[in-house]
Amino acid sequence: MSMVRRSWLAKAAGTLFLLGWLANAGGMKPETCSSPGDFPPPALFPNVSSAQEGDLILARCLVFSHVPITHIFFCKNRVELVNHLVGKGQFTSTLAIQLSAKTSGTYSCGYQRRSRLGEVMISRLSVPWLLTTGGGKDDLRNSSIATSPELPFGGLGVSISLPFAVLSLLTLALGIHLLLQIGKRVQLARLKSFMPQ
């Protein structure tokens, strides 16, 4: 009797193990647009700040990762719209949106990769972008800066952020240089204190 019971338990455990392995190995797809994610989020960049109904809007998802990814997906209102297979070394994908009342919503993107064991892992979602239709002009804006009217669309933009980044790097380099010079002087002073006069 105990032999039959052990055999049944062993088969049940083996079946559960196999189902778990299949789920983690990609047999079952994770919830891409509602999962908290395992990796830092990508960035979603639309090509326009305002458009009219019927215009084509391109939203580019850019992944900042040193690890190869397998898919980039786009979500609308936390529901997956499309899941693009990406090639090795590819870290961007674009979604084309024909602006209409039906396409209004909150858009975001994310990416997938496989672990060494074949497990499908997903990123957190990008900052959501709100696409609305109404009035004479339709507005595409980032929900995180929509409350800051003094900022231009998309924050400070590349034209301001690039000089700021260069200035920051030069300041950092100067600071490191000065610290190294001070360190050399301190070491030289210590060595001189040990030298006989």
Accessible surface in RSA format (square Angstrom, percent):
REM  Atomic radii and reference values for relative SASA: ProtOr
REM  Chains: A
REM  Algorithm: Lee & Richards
REM  Probe-radius: 1.40
REM  Slices: 20
REM RES _ NUM      All-atoms   Total-Side   Main-Chain    Non-polar    All polar
REM                ABS   REL    ABS   REL    ABS   REL    ABS   REL    ABS   REL
RES MET A   1   202.55 104.9 158.55 104.9  44.00 104.8 131.54 111.8  71.01  94.1
RES SER A   2    72.29  61.1  66.17  88.3   6.12  14.1  40.24  85.7  32.06  44.9
RES MET A   3   143.57  74.3 142.62  94.4   0.95   2.3 125.88 107.0  17.69  23.4
RES VAL A   4   108.66  71.5 105.52  95.5   3.13   7.6 107.78  93.6   0.88   2.4
RES ARG A   5   169.06  71.0 163.82  83.5   5.24  12.5  43.77  59.8 125.28  75.9
RES ARG A   6   165.21  69.4 160.91  82.0   4.30  10.2  53.57  73.2 111.63  67.7
RES SER A   7    52.67  44.5  43.47  58.0   9.19  21.2  31.90  67.9  20.76  29.1
RES TRP A   8   164.52  66.0 161.29  78.1   3.23   7.6 135.14  72.1  29.38  47.7
RES LEU A   9    93.99  52.3  91.21  65.3   2.77   7.0  91.41  64.2   2.58   6.9
RES ALA A  10    67.10  61.7  49.47  76.3  17.63  40.1  58.76  82.8   8.34  22.1
RES LYS A  11   148.62  72.5 139.56  85.6   9.06  21.6  92.92  83.6  55.69  59.3
RES ALA A  12    35.49  32.6  27.13  41.9   8.36  19.0  34.59  48.7   0.91   2.4
RES ALA A  13    60.17  55.3  51.50  79.5   8.67  19.7  56.09  79.0   4.08  10.8
RES GLY A  14    38.33  47.3   0.00   N/A  38.33  47.3  33.64  92.3   4.69  10.5
RES THR A  15    76.11  54.1  71.48  72.5   4.62  11.0  49.64  66.7  26.47  40.0
RES LEU A  16   126.32  70.3 118.61  84.9   7.71  19.4 118.93  83.5   7.39  19.9
RES PHE A  17   152.96  76.5 143.07  88.6   9.88  25.7 151.11  91.6   1.84   5.3
RES LEU A  18    98.02  54.6  98.02  70.1   0.00   0.0  98.02  68.8   0.00   0.0
RES LEU A  19    84.69  47.2  83.43  59.7   1.26   3.2  83.74  58.8   0.96   2.6
RES GLY A  20    33.41  41.2   0.00   N/A  33.41  41.2  32.42  89.0   1.00   2.2
RES TRP A  21   134.02  53.8 127.78  61.9   6.24  14.6 112.45  60.0  21.57  35.0
RES LEU A  22    70.83  39.4  70.83  50.7   0.00   0.0  70.83  49.7   0.00   0.0
RES ALA A  23    36.16  33.3  26.46  40.8   9.71  22.1  26.55  37.4   9.62  25.5
RES ASN A  24    80.54  55.5  78.32  75.7   2.21   5.3  12.04  29.0  68.49  66.2
RES ALA A  25    27.93  25.7  12.83  19.8  15.10  34.3  13.40  18.9  14.53  38.5
RES GLY A  26    29.44  36.3   0.00   N/A  29.44  36.3   3.94  10.8  25.50  57.1
RES GLY A  27    57.31  70.7   0.00   N/A  57.31  70.7  23.80  65.3  33.51  75.0
RES MET A  28   110.64  57.3 102.61  67.9   8.03  19.1  82.68  70.3  27.96  37.0
RES LYS A  29   136.35  66.5 107.65  66.1  28.70  68.3  74.32  66.9  62.03  66.1
RES PRO A  30    39.89  29.1  27.02  24.6  12.87  46.8  38.63  31.9   1.26   7.8
RES GLU A  31   126.35  72.5 120.34  91.0   6.01  14.3  45.95  88.9  80.40  65.6
RES THR A  32     4.90   3.5   2.04   2.1   2.86   6.8   0.00   0.0   4.90   7.4
RES CYS A  33     6.33   4.8   4.01   4.5   2.32   5.4   4.01  10.2   2.32   2.5
RES SER A  34    66.46  56.2  46.04  61.4  20.42  47.0  34.68  73.9  31.78  44.5
RES SER A  35    30.80  26.0  22.85  30.5   7.95  18.3  11.33  24.1  19.47  27.3
RES PRO A  36   115.76  84.4  98.64  89.9  17.12  62.2 112.05  92.5   3.71  23.0
RES GLY A  37    17.58  21.7   0.00   N/A  17.58  21.7   0.93   2.6  16.65  37.3
RES ASP A  38    84.71  59.3  54.23  54.0  30.48  72.1  11.58  27.3  73.13  72.9
RES PHE A  39    34.70  17.4  34.21  21.2   0.49   1.3  34.70  21.0   0.00   0.0
RES PRO A  40    79.43  57.9  78.75  71.8   0.68   2.5  78.75  65.0   0.68   4.2
RES PRO A  41    53.27  38.8  41.67  38.0  11.60  42.2  41.67  34.4  11.60  72.1
RES PRO A  42     7.08   5.2   0.00   0.0   7.08  25.7   0.48   0.4   6.59  41.0
RES ALA A  43    24.01  22.1  19.74  30.5   4.27   9.7  24.01  33.8   0.00   0.0
RES LEU A  44     5.48   3.1   1.53   1.1   3.94   9.9   1.53   1.1   3.94  10.6
RES PHE A  45    99.24  49.6  96.27  59.6   2.97   7.7  96.29  58.4   2.96   8.5
RES PRO A  46    17.26  12.6   3.83   3.5  13.43  48.8   3.88   3.2  13.38  83.2
RES ASN A  47    85.09  58.7  48.56  46.9  36.53  88.0  36.91  88.8  48.17  46.6
RES VAL A  48    44.40  29.2  37.03  33.5   7.36  17.7  44.35  38.5   0.05   0.1
RES SER A  49    48.76  41.2  41.36  55.2   7.41  17.1  11.07  23.6  37.69  52.8
RES SER A  50    52.55  44.4  37.80  50.4  14.76  34.0  16.57  35.3  35.99  50.4
RES ALA A  51     8.46   7.8   4.08   6.3   4.38  10.0   7.86  11.1   0.60   1.6
RES GLN A  52    91.48  51.2  91.25  66.7   0.23   0.5  16.72  35.6  74.76  56.7
RES GLU A  53   115.07  66.1  90.43  68.4  24.64  58.7  32.63  63.1  82.44  67.3
RES GLY A  54    39.63  48.9   0.00   N/A  39.63  48.9  28.09  77.1  11.55  25.9
RES ASP A  55    61.92  43.4  57.36  57.1   4.56  10.8  15.06  35.4  46.86  46.7
RES LEU A  56    98.85  55.1  78.80  56.4  20.05  50.4  78.80  55.3  20.05  54.0
RES ILE A  57     0.67   0.4   0.67   0.5   0.00   0.0   0.67   0.5   0.00   0.0
RES LEU A  58    70.43  39.2  69.21  49.5   1.22   3.1  69.21  48.6   1.22   3.3
RES ALA A  59     4.50   4.1   4.50   6.9   0.00   0.0   4.50   6.3   0.00   0.0
RES ARG A  60   123.95  52.0 123.94  63.2   0.01   0.0  27.16  37.1  96.79  58.7
RES CYS A  61     0.00   0.0   0.00   0.0   0.00   0.0   0.00   0.0   0.00   0.0
RES LEU A  62    60.94  33.9  60.94  43.6   0.00   0.0  60.94  42.8   0.00   0.0
RES VAL A  63     5.83   3.8   0.00   0.0   5.83  14.1   0.00   0.0   5.83  15.8
RES PHE A  64   129.18  64.6 104.27  64.6  24.91  64.8 111.67  67.7  17.51  50.1
RES SER A  65    30.81  26.0   6.00   8.0  24.81  57.2   8.74  18.6  22.07  30.9
RES HIS A  66   175.19  95.7 141.62  98.4  33.58  85.9 110.63 114.0  64.57  75.1
RES VAL A  67    38.85  25.6  38.02  34.4   0.83   2.0  38.85  33.8   0.00   0.0
RES PRO A  68    83.36  60.8  77.04  70.2   6.32  23.0  78.39  64.7   4.96  30.8
RES ILE A  69     8.95   5.1   0.32   0.2   8.63  20.8   0.37   0.3   8.57  23.3
RES THR A  70    42.30  30.1  40.55  41.1   1.75   4.2  39.37  52.9   2.92   4.4
RES HIS A  71    49.97  27.3  49.97  34.7   0.00   0.0  30.58  31.5  19.39  22.6
RES ILE A  72     0.00   0.0   0.00   0.0   0.00   0.0   0.00   0.0   0.00   0.0
RES PHE A  73     0.00   0.0   0.00   0.0   0.00   0.0   0.00   0.0   0.00   0.0
RES PHE A  74     1.06   0.5   1.06   0.7   0.00   0.0   1.06   0.6   0.00   0.0
RES CYS A  75     0.15   0.1   0.15   0.2   0.00   0.0   0.15   0.4   0.00   0.0
RES LYS A  76    40.18  19.6  37.38  22.9   2.80   6.7  13.37  12.0  26.81  28.6
RES ASN A  77    83.30  57.4  64.08  61.9  19.21  46.3  31.42  75.6  51.88  50.1
RES ARG A  78   141.19  59.3 128.29  65.4  12.90  30.7  63.42  86.7  77.77  47.1
RES VAL A  79   100.34  66.0  97.26  88.1   3.07   7.4 100.34  87.2   0.00   0.0
RES GLU A  80    51.20  29.4  29.35  22.2  21.86  52.0  18.59  36.0  32.61  26.6
RES LEU A  81    87.90  49.0  54.74  39.2  33.16  83.3  56.50  39.7  31.40  84.5
RES VAL A  82    46.74  30.8  41.68  37.7   5.06  12.2  46.74  40.6   0.00   0.0
RES ASN A  83    43.32  29.9  19.18  18.5  24.14  58.1  13.24  31.9  30.08  29.1
RES HIS A  84    55.02  30.1  51.89  36.1   3.13   8.0  37.37  38.5  17.66  20.5
RES LEU A  85   139.28  77.6 111.80  80.0  27.48  69.1 111.80  78.5  27.48  74.0
RES VAL A  86    10.54   6.9   1.32   1.2   9.22  22.2   1.72   1.5   8.82  23.9
RES GLY A  87    40.69  50.2   0.00   N/A  40.69  50.2  36.14  99.2   4.55  10.2
RES LYS A  88   200.22  97.7 158.85  97.5  41.37  98.5 107.15  96.4  93.07  99.1
RES GLY A  89    55.20  68.1   0.00   N/A  55.20  68.1  28.47  78.1  26.73  59.9
RES GLN A  90    78.59  43.9  71.69  52.4   6.90  16.4  25.23  53.7  53.36  40.5
RES PHE A  91    55.80  27.9  51.96  32.2   3.84  10.0  52.00  31.5   3.80  10.9
RES THR A  92    44.22  31.5  43.08  43.7   1.14   2.7  43.08  57.9   1.14   1.7
RES SER A  93    13.15  11.1   6.09   8.1   7.06  16.3   7.79  16.6   5.36   7.5
RES THR A  94    50.86  36.2  32.01  32.4  18.86  44.9  26.18  35.2  24.68  37.3
RES LEU A  95    22.30  12.4  21.50  15.4   0.80   2.0  22.30  15.7   0.00   0.0
RES ALA A  96    61.10  56.2  37.15  57.3  23.95  54.5  37.21  52.4  23.89  63.3
RES ILE A  97    11.09   6.3   8.03   6.0   3.06   7.4  11.09   8.0   0.00   0.0
RES GLN A  98    98.33  55.0  92.60  67.7   5.73  13.6  50.96 108.5  47.37  35.9
RES LEU A  99     1.20   0.7   0.49   0.4   0.71   1.8   0.49   0.3   0.71   1.9
RES SER A 100    30.80  26.0  30.80  41.1   0.00   0.0  25.77  54.9   5.03   7.0
RES ALA A 101    73.21  67.3  57.61  88.9  15.61  35.5  58.70  82.7  14.52  38.5
RES LYS A 102   179.23  87.4 161.38  99.0  17.85  42.5 112.71 101.4  66.53  70.9
RES THR A 103    29.91  21.3  29.56  30.0   0.35   0.8  29.91  40.2   0.00   0.0
RES SER A 104    33.98  28.7  24.40  32.6   9.59  22.1  23.92  50.9  10.06  14.1
RES GLY A 105    12.07  14.9   0.00   N/A  12.07  14.9  11.12  30.5   0.96   2.1
RES THR A 106    47.78  34.0  45.85  46.5   1.93   4.6  26.66  35.8  21.12  31.9
RES TYR A 107     8.59   4.0   8.59   4.9   0.00   0.0   5.03   3.8   3.55   4.4
RES SER A 108     8.63   7.3   8.63  11.5   0.00   0.0   3.52   7.5   5.12   7.2
RES CYS A 109     0.00   0.0   0.00   0.0   0.00   0.0   0.00   0.0   0.00   0.0
RES GLY A 110     0.00   0.0   0.00   N/A   0.00   0.0   0.00   0.0   0.00   0.0
RES TYR A 111     5.78   2.7   5.73   3.3   0.05   0.1   2.02   1.5   3.77   4.6
RES GLN A 112     9.95   5.6   9.92   7.3   0.02   0.1   0.28   0.6   9.67   7.3
RES ARG A 113    45.44  19.1  45.26  23.1   0.18   0.4   1.72   2.3  43.72  26.5
RES ARG A 114   111.40  46.8  95.78  48.8  15.62  37.2  37.07  50.7  74.33  45.0
RES SER A 115    24.37  20.6  16.47  22.0   7.90  18.2  17.42  37.1   6.95   9.7
RES ARG A 116   247.05 103.7 205.27 104.6  41.78  99.5  86.50 118.2 160.54  97.3
RES LEU A 117   155.43  86.6 135.15  96.7  20.28  51.0 141.41  99.3  14.03  37.7
RES GLY A 118    22.01  27.1   0.00   N/A  22.01  27.1  21.20  58.2   0.82   1.8
RES GLU A 119    63.30  36.3  63.05  47.7   0.26   0.6   5.10   9.9  58.20  47.5
RES VAL A 120    27.83  18.3  14.90  13.5  12.93  31.2  14.90  12.9  12.93  35.1
RES MET A 121    44.16  22.9  42.79  28.3   1.37   3.3  42.69  36.3   1.47   1.9
RES ILE A 122     5.08   2.9   4.78   3.6   0.30   0.7   4.78   3.4   0.30   0.8
RES SER A 123     0.23   0.2   0.00   0.0   0.23   0.5   0.00   0.0   0.23   0.3
RES ARG A 124   110.40  46.4 109.96  56.1   0.44   1.0  40.28  55.1  70.12  42.5
RES LEU A 125    29.27  16.3  13.91  10.0  15.36  38.6  13.91   9.8  15.36  41.3
RES SER A 126     3.31   2.8   0.00   0.0   3.30   7.6   0.03   0.1   3.28   4.6
RES VAL A 127    72.66  47.8  67.55  61.1   5.11  12.3  70.60  61.3   2.06   5.6
RES PRO A 128    51.91  37.8  51.91  47.3   0.00   0.0  51.91  42.9   0.00   0.0
RES TRP A 129    16.06   6.4  16.06   7.8   0.00   0.0  13.85   7.4   2.21   3.6
RES LEU A 130    50.56  28.2  50.41  36.1   0.14   0.4  50.41  35.4   0.14   0.4
RES LEU A 131     0.92   0.5   0.73   0.5   0.18   0.5   0.73   0.5   0.18   0.5
RES THR A 132    43.88  31.2  43.60  44.2   0.28   0.7  35.44  47.6   8.44  12.8
RES THR A 133    39.59  28.2  14.06  14.3  25.53  60.8   4.26   5.7  35.33  53.4
RES GLY A 134    45.78  56.5   0.00   N/A  45.78  56.5  38.09 104.5   7.69  17.2
RES GLY A 135    85.58 105.5   0.00   N/A  85.58 105.5  45.24 124.1  40.35  90.4
RES GLY A 136    68.78  84.8   0.00   N/A  68.78  84.8  42.07 115.5  26.70  59.8
RES LYS A 137   129.51  63.2 113.80  69.8  15.70  37.4  79.41  71.5  50.10  53.4
RES ASP A 138     7.84   5.5   6.32   6.3   1.52   3.6   1.78   4.2   6.06   6.0
RES ASP A 139    53.28  37.3  52.19  52.0   1.08   2.6  23.61  55.6  29.67  29.6
RES LEU A 140     7.61   4.2   7.20   5.2   0.41   1.0   7.20   5.1   0.41   1.1
RES ARG A 141    75.41  31.7  75.41  38.4   0.00   0.0  22.42  30.6  53.00  32.1
RES ASN A 142    19.40  13.4  19.38  18.7   0.02   0.1   0.00   0.0  19.40  18.8
RES SER A 143    52.74  44.6  34.99  46.7  17.75  40.9  29.55  62.9  23.19  32.5
RES SER A 144    72.25  61.1  40.19  53.6  32.06  73.9  41.22  87.8  31.03  43.5
RES ILE A 145    39.52  22.5  35.73  26.6   3.80   9.1  35.80  25.8   3.72  10.1
RES ALA A 146    46.02  42.3  16.12  24.9  29.90  68.0  21.54  30.3  24.47  64.8
RES THR A 147   121.55  86.5  94.32  95.6  27.23  64.9  81.34 109.3  40.21  60.8
RES SER A 148    30.90  26.1  26.62  35.5   4.28   9.9   2.03   4.3  28.87  40.4
RES PRO A 149   122.91  89.6  87.61  79.9  35.30 128.3  99.25  81.9  23.65 147.0
RES GLU A 150   141.32  81.1 104.97  79.4  36.35  86.6  70.05 135.5  71.27  58.2
RES LEU A 151    64.07  35.7  51.51  36.8  12.56  31.6  51.99  36.5  12.08  32.5
RES PRO A 152    76.96  56.1  63.94  58.3  13.03  47.4  76.45  63.1   0.51   3.2
RES PHE A 153    80.60  40.3  51.54  31.9  29.06  75.6  58.45  35.4  22.15  63.4
RES GLY A 154    38.87  47.9   0.00   N/A  38.87  47.9  16.51  45.3  22.36  50.1
RES GLY A 155    14.83  18.3   0.00   N/A  14.83  18.3  14.74  40.4   0.09   0.2
RES LEU A 156    94.73  52.8  85.52  61.2   9.20  23.1  85.61  60.1   9.12  24.5
RES GLY A 157    35.81  44.2   0.00   N/A  35.81  44.2  31.84  87.4   3.97   8.9
RES VAL A 158   118.36  77.9 113.35 102.6   5.02  12.1 113.46  98.6   4.90  13.3
RES SER A 159    91.55  77.4  69.59  92.9  21.96  50.6  56.99 121.4  34.56  48.4
RES ILE A 160    92.61  52.7  88.88  66.2   3.73   9.0  91.43  65.8   1.19   3.2
RES SER A 161    51.30  43.3  47.82  63.8   3.48   8.0  34.76  74.0  16.54  23.2
RES LEU A 162   111.51  62.1 108.59  77.7   2.92   7.3 111.51  78.3   0.00   0.0
RES PRO A 163    75.82  55.3  66.72  60.8   9.10  33.1  72.53  59.9   3.29  20.5
RES PHE A 164   139.59  69.8 134.77  83.5   4.82  12.5 138.87  84.2   0.72   2.1
RES ALA A 165    45.07  41.4  40.14  61.9   4.93  11.2  44.90  63.2   0.17   0.5
RES VAL A 166    75.57  49.7  74.80  67.7   0.77   1.9  75.44  65.5   0.14   0.4
RES LEU A 167   113.48  63.2 112.38  80.4   1.10   2.8 113.24  79.5   0.23   0.6
RES SER A 168    47.77  40.4  38.42  51.3   9.35  21.5  35.32  75.2  12.45  17.4
RES LEU A 169   117.82  65.6 113.78  81.4   4.03  10.1 114.30  80.3   3.52   9.5
RES LEU A 170   113.56  63.2 108.80  77.8   4.76  12.0 109.35  76.8   4.21  11.3
RES THR A 171    86.15  61.3  79.62  80.7   6.53  15.6  68.15  91.5  18.00  27.2
RES LEU A 172   107.18  59.7 101.67  72.7   5.50  13.8 106.78  75.0   0.40   1.1
RES ALA A 173    56.85  52.3  47.25  72.9   9.59  21.8  52.34  73.7   4.51  11.9
RES LEU A 174   105.62  58.8 100.87  72.2   4.76  12.0 104.91  73.7   0.72   1.9
RES GLY A 175    30.54  37.7   0.00   N/A  30.54  37.7  29.46  80.8   1.08   2.4
RES ILE A 176    88.53  50.4  87.85  65.4   0.68   1.6  87.93  63.3   0.60   1.6
RES HIS A 177    94.73  51.8  92.43  64.2   2.29   5.9  52.35  54.0  42.38  49.3
RES LEU A 178    92.55  51.5  92.45  66.1   0.10   0.3  92.45  64.9   0.10   0.3
RES LEU A 179   125.86  70.1 118.17  84.5   7.69  19.3 118.43  83.2   7.43  20.0
RES LEU A 180   109.37  60.9 106.25  76.0   3.11   7.8 107.80  75.7   1.56   4.2
RES GLN A 181    59.97  33.5  59.92  43.8   0.06   0.1  17.90  38.1  42.08  31.9
RES ILE A 182   103.05  58.6 102.43  76.3   0.62   1.5 102.96  74.1   0.09   0.3
RES GLY A 183    32.68  40.3   0.00   N/A  32.68  40.3  31.66  86.9   1.03   2.3
RES LYS A 184   126.94  61.9 121.21  74.4   5.73  13.6  76.63  69.0  50.31  53.6
RES ARG A 185   176.81  74.2 170.88  87.1   5.93  14.1  56.14  76.7 120.68  73.1
RES VAL A 186    69.25  45.6  65.92  59.7   3.33   8.0  68.98  59.9   0.27   0.7
RES GLN A 187   117.70  65.8 116.29  85.0   1.41   3.4  29.44  62.7  88.27  66.9
RES LEU A 188    95.06  52.9  93.96  67.2   1.09   2.7  94.72  66.5   0.34   0.9
RES ALA A 189    60.76  55.9  49.67  76.6  11.09  25.2  54.43  76.7   6.33  16.8
RES ARG A 190   154.06  64.7 151.58  77.3   2.49   5.9  47.83  65.4 106.23  64.4
RES LEU A 191   114.64  63.8 113.92  81.5   0.71   1.8 113.94  80.0   0.69   1.9
RES LYS A 192   127.67  62.3 123.68  75.9   3.99   9.5  74.70  67.2  52.98  56.4
RES SER A 193    87.51  73.9  48.99  65.4  38.52  88.7  51.05 108.7  36.46  51.1
RES PHE A 194   168.10  84.1 140.15  86.8  27.96  72.7 144.21  87.4  23.89  68.4
RES MET A 195   127.40  66.0 120.47  79.7   6.93  16.5  93.49  79.5  33.91  44.9
RES PRO A 196   129.81  94.6  98.74  90.0  31.07 112.9 109.95  90.8  19.87 123.5
RES GLN A 197   215.86 120.7 133.96  97.9  81.90 195.0  78.50 167.1 137.35 104.2
END  Absolute sums over single chains surface
CHAIN  1 A    13784.0      11416.7       2367.4       9453.8       4330.3
END  Absolute sums over all chains
TOTAL         13784.0      11416.7       2367.4       9453.8       4330.3
